[in-house]
Amino acid sequence: MTDETVTIKMDRTPHPIEIDQTVKHGELAAKVRGSGVGEPMKLSEFQDSLRISGKIQVTAHEQNAESPEVGQTAPSFRAISFDGKMVDIKGLRGKRIWLIFYRYATCPLCNLHLSEIGGRYALFKQYGLEIVAVFETAVPQFFKVGGMQSSAFPIISDTEKKLYSLYRTRRNILGVLRLSVLFKLIQAFTRGFKQRKIEGQFGQLPSHFLIDENGIIQKVHHGKTAVDHIAWSSVGLFGKIPANLLRIKSLN
């Protein structure tokens, strides 16, 4: 297994602490610069310490002046998901990726959409489609996807909105104040997804990127409303999933 280095910042210290994280043979050596601390610890122990110590900084390695478009290489980044999974977009080369940007983590509209994905995740996995979801706020402990306490796929808390900026997602308060949003909100409530404290940007809209095995963006969908998601048909075609298995229907 090759070594990988990720810079992580913890925000509950007087000064940011940078940690050189090297994953090798199931263990992780954590070395705090200037502190003299360098005892190896298991990956699970280190991830637990991160969750306790504070926010994890999403490290974006590329900055784009323009919004990523079809035919371009997807901007790369590394992060740790809310339940401790390492996410490296470049490390997923060779697989098809569905990258989704949601609103805040307690948004019932977003959780309704995630539950629909969760119900089909086994099928997506069978056909080699990897899913990475991003929220603009911290993901709470009670967070569930399709009835699961821990998500089967990575969910990233991008509280500093580095990835939202990197992928040039959209905001529009008018996209939230629509009748279609109200109807979908009622549907979310009936499914048990309640409105909790609103955090983040109220006008944030969803964005979807379908990225092929070579890291090239094949489709971009920026929602015009808070419930305007990419169509199942587009995901099915990209993932090479038979329509009769996916039970294609619009998510709008």
Buried (B, 14 or more C-beta within 10 A) or exposed (E): EEEBEBEBBBEEEEEEBBBBBBBEEEEBBBBEEEEEEEEEBEBEEBBEEBBEBBBBBBBBEEEBEEEBEEEBEBBBBBBBBBBBBBBBBEEBBEEBBBBBBBBBBBBBBBBBBBBBBBEBBEBBEEBEBBBBBBBBBBBBEEBBBBEEEEBBBBBBBBBBBBBBEBBBBBEBEEBBEBEBBEEBBEBBEEEEBEEBEEBBBBBBBBBBBBBBEEBEBBBBBBBBBBBBBBBBBBBBBBBEBEEEEBEBEEBE
